[in-house]
Amino acid sequence: MEILKSINLGLRFLLELCILVLFGYWGFKTGSNAFLKFLLGLGAPVLFAVAWGTFLAPKSPLRLHEPWLFLLELALFALAAWALYSTGKTDLTVTFGVIYLLNKILMLIWRQ
Protein backbone atom coordinates (compact mmCIF):
# COMPACT_ATOMS: atom_id res chain seq x y z
CA MET A 1 0.00 0.00 0.00
CA GLU A 2 2.85 2.40 0.79
CA ILE A 3 4.16 1.98 -2.76
CA LEU A 4 0.77 3.01 -4.17
CA LYS A 5 0.71 6.05 -1.92
CA SER A 6 4.18 7.04 -3.10
CA ILE A 7 3.14 6.59 -6.72
CA ASN A 8 0.10 8.78 -6.09
CA LEU A 9 2.27 11.54 -4.60
CA GLY A 10 4.61 11.26 -7.58
CA LEU A 11 1.63 11.53 -9.91
CA ARG A 12 0.53 14.64 -8.06
CA PHE A 13 3.93 16.23 -8.63
CA LEU A 14 3.73 15.33 -12.34
CA LEU A 15 0.26 16.90 -12.56
CA GLU A 16 1.62 20.11 -11.07
CA LEU A 17 4.43 20.11 -13.64
CA CYS A 18 1.85 19.46 -16.36
CA ILE A 19 0.05 22.62 -15.34
CA LEU A 20 3.21 24.62 -15.98
CA VAL A 21 3.48 23.06 -19.43
CA LEU A 22 -0.22 23.55 -20.16
CA PHE A 23 -0.13 27.25 -19.30
CA GLY A 24 3.00 27.72 -21.38
CA TYR A 25 1.46 25.88 -24.33
CA TRP A 26 -1.73 27.92 -24.01
CA GLY A 27 0.22 31.17 -23.91
CA PHE A 28 2.28 30.40 -26.99
CA LYS A 29 -0.84 29.30 -28.89
CA THR A 30 -3.06 32.18 -27.73
CA GLY A 31 -0.98 35.27 -28.33
CA SER A 32 -1.83 37.27 -31.44
CA ASN A 33 1.73 38.39 -32.11
CA ALA A 34 5.23 37.23 -31.20
CA PHE A 35 5.56 39.55 -28.20
CA LEU A 36 2.21 38.51 -26.72
CA LYS A 37 2.92 34.81 -27.36
CA PHE A 38 6.24 35.18 -25.55
CA LEU A 39 4.69 37.14 -22.69
CA LEU A 40 1.79 34.71 -22.17
CA GLY A 41 3.87 31.62 -22.83
CA LEU A 42 6.34 32.49 -20.09
CA GLY A 43 4.19 34.69 -17.87
CA ALA A 44 1.28 32.31 -17.31
CA PRO A 45 3.46 29.46 -15.94
CA VAL A 46 5.39 31.90 -13.75
CA LEU A 47 2.16 33.36 -12.38
CA PHE A 48 0.88 29.84 -11.63
CA ALA A 49 4.15 28.89 -9.91
CA VAL A 50 4.07 32.01 -7.73
CA ALA A 51 0.43 31.41 -6.73
CA TRP A 52 1.07 27.73 -5.99
CA GLY A 53 4.27 28.39 -4.06
CA THR A 54 2.72 31.20 -2.04
CA PHE A 55 -0.67 29.76 -1.13
CA LEU A 56 -0.58 25.99 -1.69
CA ALA A 57 2.97 24.79 -0.98
CA PRO A 58 3.09 22.71 2.22
CA LYS A 59 5.90 24.73 3.82
CA SER A 60 4.73 28.18 2.76
CA PRO A 61 4.13 30.58 5.65
CA LEU A 62 1.12 31.93 3.72
CA ARG A 63 -0.42 28.50 3.01
CA LEU A 64 -4.19 28.68 2.96
CA HIS A 65 -6.38 26.62 5.26
CA GLU A 66 -9.32 24.48 4.24
CA PRO A 67 -11.68 25.09 2.48
CA TRP A 68 -9.73 27.87 0.71
CA LEU A 69 -6.80 25.56 0.03
CA PHE A 70 -9.01 23.10 -1.81
CA LEU A 71 -10.92 25.81 -3.65
CA LEU A 72 -7.77 27.51 -4.96
CA GLU A 73 -6.29 24.16 -5.96
CA LEU A 74 -9.48 23.25 -7.79
CA ALA A 75 -9.58 26.65 -9.49
CA LEU A 76 -5.99 26.35 -10.70
CA PHE A 77 -6.50 22.83 -12.06
CA ALA A 78 -9.77 23.91 -13.71
CA LEU A 79 -8.08 26.95 -15.24
CA ALA A 80 -5.32 24.72 -16.63
CA ALA A 81 -7.93 22.37 -18.09
CA TRP A 82 -9.76 25.32 -19.65
CA ALA A 83 -6.50 26.61 -21.12
CA LEU A 84 -5.83 23.23 -22.70
CA TYR A 85 -9.41 22.95 -23.94
CA SER A 86 -9.23 26.41 -25.51
CA THR A 87 -6.33 25.23 -27.67
CA GLY A 88 -8.54 22.53 -29.18
CA LYS A 89 -7.09 19.56 -27.28
CA THR A 90 -10.38 18.10 -26.04
CA ASP A 91 -9.16 14.53 -25.53
CA LEU A 92 -6.12 15.68 -23.57
CA THR A 93 -8.34 17.95 -21.48
CA VAL A 94 -10.62 15.07 -20.49
CA THR A 95 -7.62 12.84 -19.75
CA PHE A 96 -6.00 15.52 -17.60
CA GLY A 97 -9.25 16.14 -15.70
CA VAL A 98 -9.91 12.45 -15.04
CA ILE A 99 -6.35 11.84 -13.83
CA TYR A 100 -6.57 14.87 -11.54
CA LEU A 101 -9.91 13.74 -10.07
CA LEU A 102 -8.67 10.19 -9.43
CA ASN A 103 -5.46 11.51 -7.89
CA LYS A 104 -7.37 13.95 -5.66
CA ILE A 105 -9.82 11.28 -4.52
CA LEU A 106 -6.95 8.96 -3.56
CA MET A 107 -5.17 11.81 -1.78
CA LEU A 108 -8.30 12.46 0.28
CA ILE A 109 -8.85 8.78 1.05
CA TRP A 110 -5.19 8.27 2.03
CA ARG A 111 -4.96 11.66 3.80
CA GLN A 112 -1.96 12.76 1.75
N, C-alpha and C positions, 0 to 999 in steps of 0.2 A: 504494500500500500504506500509506503514512503517513497518508492520509486515513482509511482503515479503522481503523487503530490509534487515531487520535484519536477517531473515532466510538465505538469500543469503550470508551475511557477515559471519554468523556462518558456512555455508557450505564451504566457502573459507578457514576458519581456519581449518576445518576438512580435507580439501584437502591438506593443508600444512602439517598437522600431518601425513596424509597418505604417503606423500613423504618420511618422516623420516622412516616410517615402511617399505615402498617399498625398499628403499636403504639398510636398514638393512637386509631384507629378501634376497635381491639379493646378498649381501655380504656373508651371511652365506650359500647360495646355490652355489655360484660361486667358492669360495676358494678350492684349490686342497688339502690342508691339514688343520689340526686344527688351526695352527697359522694363516695361511692366511685367513681362514674363520672368525676367531675372529677379525683380523685386518680389513678386508673389512666390516664385519658385524657391527662393531662399528665405524670404520673410515669414511665410506661413509656417514652415517647420520650426523656425526659431521661436516664433510666438507660441506655438504649441509646447515646445520644450520648456520655455520660461514658465508658462502657466502650470504645466505638470510638475516641474521641479519646485515651484513655489507653493502650490496648494495641495498637491497629491502625493509628493514623495514622502516615504515613511519617516525620514529623519529631518524633514523640513520643520523649522520652528513655526512656520505659518500654516502647517497642515490643517486642513479643514476637518471638522468633526461630522459624524453622521447626523442628519441625512445629506448635508451639503456635499460631503466627500463623494458619496454615490451619485448625486445629481450632476456634479461637475464632470465626473468620470463618464457618466452616461452621455452627457452633452458633447464631450470631446470625441467619444467614439462615434456618436451619431453624426457629428459634423464631418468627421473623416469619411464615414460611409456616404454621406451626401456629396462630398467633394469627389469621391470616386464615381458615384452614380452620375454626377453632372458631366463627367468626361465620356460617358457612354459605355462604361464597363459594368453593365448590369449583373452579369454572372459573377464577376469578382466581388461586387458589392454584396450580393446575397451570401456568398461564401464567407467573406470577411465578417458579416453580421452574425451568421450562424456560429462561426468559430468563437467569436467574442461572447455570445450568449452562453454557449456550452462552457467556456472557460470561466465565465463569471458565476454561473450556477455551481460549478465544482469548487470554486474559491469560497463561495458562501457555505456550501455543505461542509467543506474541510476546514473552514475558518482560517483561510490563508490571508 
